[in-house]
Amino acid sequence: DPWLTLDTPDRLFFSTGVRAIDHAVETWCSSDVAPTHAAMALHGFKILMLSLKQVKSDVRSHASRRECQIGAWLSIQGVAGGLDLGASHGIGHILGGSAGMPHGETSCVMLPHVLAYNLSATKKRQGELSRQIDIKDKKLNDAISELVSQLGLPTRLRDCNISRDQLFSLAKECLNDKWLETNPIPLTDAAEIERILLKAW
């Protein structure tokens, strides 16, 4: 029912779409993902990366909005099945709960930085995502960051009312979220988390 989304504010619609991309990416890059959920995440990612741009070009397009809904549904199946995700989600929980960032916007800012951090452990997986959207001249994290900018969404923590002074306390709180430990490169040191937050700031 894509017409139900027509009154959704653009910033909420698009940031929710990026959150769905985050679900797809962190599902696909998980070492514990089931083959069925991996396949759905891969297809959902491809759909979302294209259809979000199409909605941006024509915000009244029912067909493109429907594709976004399908992509979002595909991308959540791993989580719905009990899969633990990674640091983009784990950090996002703290940025939302402790600093008031909208849930979708935490993905806009953090997913590219977490992908860069995880590259040594997920290079092959990230390469497959890049092939799905036919990019050869840039890294996956840069392609996602570019999409976020095209959608008119924030790409830095400082643009989301997060001060630099908050970063270390937020990093320490992140240690309470179990999905930091299930990140492809487990994050168990607040100083390391702070370094990622500083790059995102």
C-alpha positions, -999 to +999 in steps of 0.1 A: +000+000+000+025+027-011-001+054-010-001+051+028+034+066+027+026+097+007+020+119+038+052+107+055+076+136+058+104+131+034+132+132+060+114+104+080+107+084+048+142+086+035+160+080+068+138+050+074+149+037+040+186+042+050+178+023+083+165-005+061+197-004+040+216-007+074+195-038+082+204-054+049+241-046+051+246-057+087+226-089+080+246-097+049+279-090+066+271-111+097+291-143+101+261-160+116+235-152+090+213-180+076+215-185+038+178-175+033+182-143+053+214-135+035+197-138+001+168-116+012+192-090+026+212-089-006+181-084-028+166-059-004+198-039-005+198-037-042+162-027-043+166+000-017+197+016-032+178+021-065+143+028-053+152+055-027+168+075-055+138+070-077+115+083-049+138+113-044+134+121-081+096+116-081+082+117-046+047+108-058+057+076-075+037+047-061+058+021-079+091+034-064+076+037-029+062+001-032+097-011-041+111+007-010+085-011+011+095-045-004+131-038+002+125-028+038+106-060+044+133-081+029+160-064+049+144-070+083+140-107+080+174-116+096+166-095+127+131-108+128+146-143+129+168-134+158+201-125+141+224-102+160+237-073+140+267-051+143+282-018+155+261+006+133+230-006+150+246-009+184+261+026+184+228+038+169+208+025+199+230+047+222+229+077+200+192+075+200+185+066+236+212+089+252+216+117+227+181+119+210+191+112+174+163+097+153+168+060+147+170+062+110+195+091+111+219+072+132+223+048+102+228+077+078+258+088+099+272+056+113+269+029+087+296+043+063+320+046+092+313+011+105+317-003+070+351+013+067+361+000+102+349-035+093+365-036+058+394-060+067+369-086+080+342-081+054+360-071+022+345-100+002+310-094+015+312-057+009+325-064-026+294-084-034+272-055-022+291-032-045+286-056-074+248-055-068+247-018-074+274-019-101+300+003-085+337-001-094+352+033-089+344+038-052+341+019-019+308+007-006+309+031+024+315+061+001+286+050-022+262+048+008+274+081+022+268+096-013+233+083-013+226+098+021+237+132+008+216+129-023+186+122-001+192+154+019+201+136+051+228+142+077+262+126+073+280+139+104+272+137+141+278+174+145+249+180+121+226+161+145+232+182+176+259+158+190+288+177+206+323+165+206+323+166+244+297+138+244+316+113+224+336+095+251+306+091+274+286+078+245+314+054+236+314+040+271+276+036+270+280+016+237+297-011+257+263-019+272+248-028+238+254-065+229+256-057+191+290-041+196+304-076+205+287-092+175+302-067+151+324-085+124+353-070+143+341-070+179+342-037+197+349-041+234+371-010+241+355+025+246+385+042+232+382+023+199+345+032+197+353+068+204+377+068+175+349+057+152+326+084+167+353+110+161+355+101+124+317+103+122+317+137+141 
